[in-house]
Amino acid sequence: MTDKPRTDAFRKVIGKLALEFKMPDFIPDESASKEIQASVNKASKKNEDDNVEEEKKEEKEEKVNLDEDIGAEDVAKLKDQLIPLLKSLRKPKEGQTYEDTLIKPEEFEKDQDNNFHMDFVHAMANCRASSYKLDLMDWIQVKLKAGRIVPAMATTTAAIAGL
């Protein structure tokens, strides 16, 4: 079925999978906001730079001390948590090796319709458009824009690197 993503049957299967997916609740991280505030203060006052660096050194020293307190029981607990995760990983089918199941990079090619790269770009572009309340684009519009944007990015990058 994965070789025919433009069919209604495939879209229904993906829709059902999407409905079953449960996104974990977002929990804001206080430490990240504290780090950002520290960097803002660091830029505005040079004296605070020294204090922030000293605090970071103290935190690193505390972390080193915490690492020394890890015992065999802690390692056993982590191992007990890891084993079910390893068992839940995708296992190779008959005739496949473990390496065949890994995700591998693929070179982007917009002109080969049978690799479905443009279908993915089209879907993601419309997800973005929906998120930001923009007009949705047809598949061919996305393909035409990708044909102009990708070479423009490559030539711009080359020009900047040349400077």
N, C-alpha and C positions, 0 to 999 in steps of 0.2 A: 504494500500500500504506500510505502514511503517514496516509491518511484513516480507517483502521480499526485503531487500536492495540489494541483489545480482542480481536482475533482471535488464535487460536493460531499462525497462519502469521506474523503480525507479531512475536509474541513469540519465535518460533524464529529469525527473521532478526536480531532485536536480541540474542538470546542468542549467536548465532554471531559477531556483531560484537564483543560483549563478550569472548568468548573470544580473539579475535584481538588485542585491545588489550593492549599491553605497557606496564605502568606503570614509569617509570624508578625505579631504586633510590634510596632516601632517603639523602642524604648530609648529616649534621648540619653546620651552619654555625657554626664557632668564633667568628666575628665577632659573630654575634647574641648568643651567651651573654656575650661580653665587654661588649657594649653594655648588656645587662641588669645585669650586675654593676656596671658603672660608674654606672648610674642609681641602684642601691641605695646604693652608697657616697656618691653625690652627696647623697642625701636625709639620710644620717646625719651627715655632716661638712661643714660649710660651707667649711672650708679646702680640702677636696678639690674643691669646686665650681670654685674658681678654677683649679686645676690641670687639671681635665677640660676646661674651656673653652679654656685655652691649648693643650692637646693638639689639640683639634678645629681651632683656628685654624691650627696648624702643619700638620695633615693637609690642610686646605683649600689652604694655600699650596703644599704638595707636589703636590697634584692639579693645581693650575694649572700648575706647572712641567712635569708630565708631559704635559699637553695641548699644550704648546708643542712637545714633541718629536715629535709625530705628523707623519709625512711622507707624501709622495705614494704611496709603496709601501704603507703601511698602509691608506690610503684605497682603493687598488686591490684589496687583499686583501679588505677588507670588502665592496666592491662585487661581487667574484667570489662571495662567500658569499650576498649578497642576491639576486642574479639567479635562482639555482635556487629560492629560497624564493618569489619572486614568480611564477615559472612554475608552482609547485605549487598556488597558490591556485585556488579555484573560479572557473571562467570562466562568464560568463553564457550561458544557452542561447539558441537562436535566438528573437528577439522580445523578449528581456529586456535591460534595461540593467544596468550594473554595480551601481547602487544597489539593484536588485531582489534581488541575491545577498547583501546585507549583513544582519546580524542587527539586528532592530528591536525596540524595547520594545513590549510589549503589556499592556493593562490587565487585571488579574486579574478574572475573572468566574466565580464558583463555580457559578452557576445555569445556565450554558449548557454542556450536556454535549458538544456537538459541537466545542468548542474544546479539549477534552482538558486543561484546566488542572487539574482535580481528579484526573485520571489521573496527572499528573506529581507532584502533591502527595502522592497516595496512594503512589506508587512511592518517593518520597524519604522519606516518613514510615516506611515499612517498611524501607528501607535503614538509617535511623537506629535503628529498633527492633532490627534484626538486629545492628547494631554494638554496641549497649549492652545486648543480651540482654533486651529488653523484649518484651511480647506484641505480635504483629502485629495490625494493625487491618484491618477490612473497608473497602471503598471507601465505603460509606454512612456508617460511623463517622467516617471522615476528613472527609467532606463536612459532616457535622453539626458536628464540632469546628471546622472552618474557618469555618462560619457564625457561630459564637459568638466565636472568637478574633479574626478580622479586625476586626469592629466594636468589640470591646473595646479592641484596640490603637489604633484611630482615636480613640475617645472618651478614652482615657487620655492619648494624645499631646495632644489638644486641651485637656484639663484642665491638664496640666503647662504647656503653652504659655500658658494663661490666667493661671496663677499668676505 
